[in-house]
Amino acid sequence: MDITIIGAGPIGCYTGYLLAKSGHTVNIYENHAQVGLPIQCTGLLTADFDQFNLPKESFLINTLTTIEVYTPNNKIIFPNQKEYLVCRKKFDQFFANLAQQTCAIIHLNHSFQSREGRNIIIKDTKKGILKILTPEIIIASDGPLSPTAKAFNVYHQNRKNYSGIQAIVNGQFNPDAYQTFFGQEVCPDLFAWIVPESKTQARVGLASQKNTKELFDVFMNKHHFQALEIQAGLIPLYEPKQILHHDNLYLLGDASSFVKATTLGGLIPGLKQAEILADSINHKKNYQKQLNPLTKKMKLHLKVHTILTKFTDQDWDCLAHLINQPKIKKIIEQHTRENPAPILIKSLLKEPRFLFYFKHLF
């Protein structure tokens, strides 16, 4: 089967690898001149990444074991964690190499232009040449604004994106722990982070739907950081009404909005989504139906996000007080944030006062 993938990020390339390995003819079109650039992601992965059984040596920067959570007047420390910090350029290139090893072809400097019936138009931006393609299957893995989804008229009108800004900074850091900061003054609709690459360098950033640059500058100044490098990009908020399969088009990764609304992390959901899509194509399964278990997790993340975005500083401090109980911390340490259901259920059974925050859902 002739398959065209738009976007050579890790999700698109992993899909290309899985499909080419299954015998399909796969062409991947990337509008940038190099895979992995520009960098638009923190590159922090939970231990759930281990499920893919992929070697990490070529892109792993640091393994963290502790999370420090700061609310306006409280601090919580979660030991016994396991998180991977990766070099996003090398991470993306690892998946590109994986795809190429199975004979998937990656075309750099090629951007999606339009759709004309069963044809799609791709532009070689280096040579200025337009190419008309008629693939049997088209996979849109071309980011939160997905020109491909828009051309097929399936990009949902209610979709929202966060704007994220991150800096590489020098300083003195605990390389085993990363920090998250919550509160109205820090970032009203999400949080800020400090993720150490080493004892002397870290990634510092935040994401918001408004005033991102102003909030970022305040956070940087408060901690006396000077940016060595600035990275920025859009991050989609999960949209449950987004159509994921229409005619011969499939949506994947950021293009499908499959990002955890609580943390805006999309790499692990996207890689899992890639496996489901490849299996659906290979065995003629209903892609959207096969995604149901993952979709349920995305919807739960969105509900938690809805609650958290309505928090006052007092709410954050009270929540921190409840979470800081040994019985709750023990539950959190037993699970990753990929699937919030067991954390929520077990925590509610141990501490019914969490029900107070459900008022924000209504």
N, C-alpha and C positions, 0 to 999 in steps of 0.2 A: 504494500500500500504506500502511496506517495503522500508524505506528511510534511507540512510546512509549519515551523514553530517561529513565532515572532517574539524575539527577545532572548538573548543568550546569558541571562542571569543564572544563578544556581538551580532555580526551579525549572526553567526552560531547558537547560542543558541536562539535568538529571532525567527529565522526561524524554529528551532526545536519546540519551544513553539507553534507557529502558526499552524504548520502541525500536531503536536500531538493533539492539541486542536480540530482539524478537524477530528480526528479519525485514523490518520496514525500511523504506528509503526515506531518510530524514534530512531535511535542510533547515538550518537554524539561521535566522537573519537578525543581525544586531546593528543598531544604528550608530553605535560608538566605534571608535577606531581600535579599541582594546577592551577585551573582556575584563570586568572587575573595576573599571574606572568610568565615571567618578564614583568615589565611595559615598554611600548615602545611608549607612546603617552602623549601629554600634558593634554588631558582630558578637553578641552574647547569646549562648545556647545553653539550654538546660540539659541535664544528663539524659533526657529522652532522645538526644541525638544518637546515643549508643545503639538504639534499635535498628539503625540503618547499616550497622556493621561496616562502616567505612573508615579507612585509616586517617588519622588526624595529624600525623607528624608534619606534613608539608605546610599546614596553615594554622596550627595551634600556637597561640601567643602566651596564654596563661590559663591555668586551672584554678578556679576560686572555690573556697570551701565555706565562706561565711557571707551572710547578707546583713547589712546594717540599715535599719529603717528609721528615718527621722521624721517626726511630726513636729508641729510648732513648739511643743514643750515636753516631748518624750523621745526616747530612743529604745529600739528593740534590736537585739542581736540574735540572729538565727545561725547557730553553728551547724555542723554536719550537713552542709549543702555541697553540691557539686555542679559547677557551671564552667563552661568552656568559653574563653574569649579567643576569637579567631581573627586573623588578618583577612579582611573581606576581599581584597584583591586576589590573594593566593587561594582563598576559599572558592571564589567564583571560577578562577582558572583551573582549580582541581576538577570541578564538574565539567568544565569545557573540555579538558583533556580526556576525561572519562567518556564523554560523548564522542569525541574524535577517535578514540581507540576502538569504538564499535562501528566506525565508518559513517557516523553522522557528520555532515559537512557544515561548518560554521562560516557564514559570510559576514565579514565585518564591513562597516560603513554602508550598510544597507538599511534603509528605513521604509516602513510601511507607509504607503501613500493613500490608497483608496481601494474601493471594491466596485467592480463592474460585473453584475450578474454572478456567474460562477468563477469569475476571474478576480485576482487581486493584483494590484500594481505595487511593485517594490522599486525603490530608487537606489541605484548605486551612487551614493553621494560623492564619492571620490572621482568618478568618471562622468557623473551627470547623466547616466543612462537609465531609462525606465525599463523594467522587466515585467512582462505579463506572465503570471503563473496561474495554473489551474490545478491545485493540489486536491487530492481526495479529502484530506482532513487539514484543517487550519487550527492551530493552537495559539491562543493569545496569551503570552506571558510577558507582556510589554508594559508593566508598571501600573501605578494607581490611576493614571489618566487614560490608559489603554486606547490608543487611536483605532486599533483593530475592533474592539468591542463597540466603539462609537460608530465605525463605518458599517457594522452589521446591525446597528440600531438596537443593541441590547444593553448598552451602558445605562444603568438605572439612574434616573434623574435625581433621586434623593441621596445619592452617594456623597459622603463627606470625607475630606482628607485632613490629616494633621500636618503641620509644618514642623520638621525637626531640625535642630541645629546642634552640632557637636564640635568640640575643639580638642585637639591633642595638646596637652599641657605638661610642663615639668613641675615637680614638687616632691614632697615626701609622702609616700603612701604605704599602706599595709597591702602587700601584693596578694594576700589571701582573701581579702574582703572587698566587696563593692558596696557602695552606699546609694540609697535612694532617699529623696527629700519630698515631703508632701506638705501642702498647705496653700492658703489663698495667696500669700505673698510670693511663694516660690513658683507655683504653677497651678492655677485654679482648676484646670480640667485634665491634668495628668500628674506628672512628677518630673523631678530633675534627677540626674545620676552622675556618679563619679565611679568609673570602672578602671581599676589600675591594670596597666600592661606589665608593670614592673614596680620596683621600689621607688623609681624616680620619674615615671611617666604614666599618665592616665588619659582616658577618654571622658570628657565632661560635656554634658548636654542636657537638653530638655526638648519636649514637643508640646505644642499647643495649637488650638484652632485659631487663636488670635493673639496678637502682641507677642509673638514668639521671640523676635529679636530683642525687644525691650526686656522681657523676662530673662532671657539668656544673658544679656549684658549685666543685669543686676546680680544674677547668680555668680557670674564670673568675677565681678568686682568684689562681692561679699567674701569670696574665698581667695581673693588676690591672685587669680590665675591670669597668665598671659598666653594667648593662643599661639601655638607654633604652626598650626594648620587648622583650617575651618572646613567642615563638611556639612552639607545640608541636603535636604530632600523632602518629598512628600511621602506620607505614610497613610494608607487607606484605613478608614474606620469600617469595620465589618458591616455590610448591608445585606440583611437576610432575604430581601426581595430580589437580589441580583440574579438574573438568569445565567446559568453556567454552561448550558448547552443549547445551541440553536442551529438547526440544519447541520452543516458540516463544521461548525465552529465550536471550539471548547475554550473556556476561560480557566486560567490557572494563576495561582500565586496572588500578587498584588492586583493584577488585572481582574481577579475574581473577588477581591476584597477579603480573602481568607487570611485575616490577621487577627491575633488575639486583642480584643478591644481593651483589655485591662493593662496590657504592657506594650501594645503595638509590635509585638514580635511575630514575624510571619515565616521565618525560615523552616522551622520544624513542621508547622501545619502545611506549608507549601510543598515540602519534600514528601510528606505523607500523601498529599493530594496528587502529586506526580505519580506515585505508585498506584493509586486508585485509578487514575486516568489511563495509565498504560494497561492495567488489567482490564479496564472497561473496553478499551479499543481492541485488545487482543482477543477477548472472549465475548465481544458484542453484548456487554452488559449496559444497563442504564446508569450512566455516569452520575447524574444528580442523585439517584436513589442509593448508589453505592457510597456516596459521600455522607449519607445520613448520620452515622456515628460521629464523624468529624464536625458536621454541621451543628449537631446538638451542643458540642463543646463551644463552638463559635458563638452560638446564641446565648449560652450561659455566661460566657465572658462579656458579652454585650450587656446583659442584664446587670452584672456586677458593676460594669463601667457606668451604667446609667445611675446606679446608686452612688458611686464614689464621686461622680462629677457634681453632685448636689451637696457634698459635705461642707460643713463649716470647719474652721480650725478646731472648735470645741469637739466636733464629731470625730476629727482625726485623732485628737488626744484621747478621747474616750475609747475609740476603737483600739488604739495602741495599748491602753490599759488592760482591755479585755484579752487582747492577743498575747500580751506579755505573761499570762498565766502559764505555768509549766505544762498543764494539761492540754492547752491549745498549741503551744509551741511544739510539743511532741508530735501532735497531729500534722502540723505544717512541715516538720522535718521529715515526715514519712512519705511525702508526695511532692511532685514538681508542680509548677504553676501551669503546665500544659492542660491539665484536666482539673478544673476547680471543684467539680462535683463532690468527690470524697472529702475534700477539705471542708466544704460548706456543710455537708450533711453531718459529718462527725463533730464539727465544731458546734453546730446548733444543738446537737444532743448533749454535749458536755456543758455548753454555756447558752441557755435560752435567751439571754439578754441581747444576743446578736440580732434577734428578731426585730428589735427596735429600729434597725436601719432599713428594714424592708418598706417602711413608710415612703422612702424616696422613690420606690418603683411606681407610685401612684401619684 
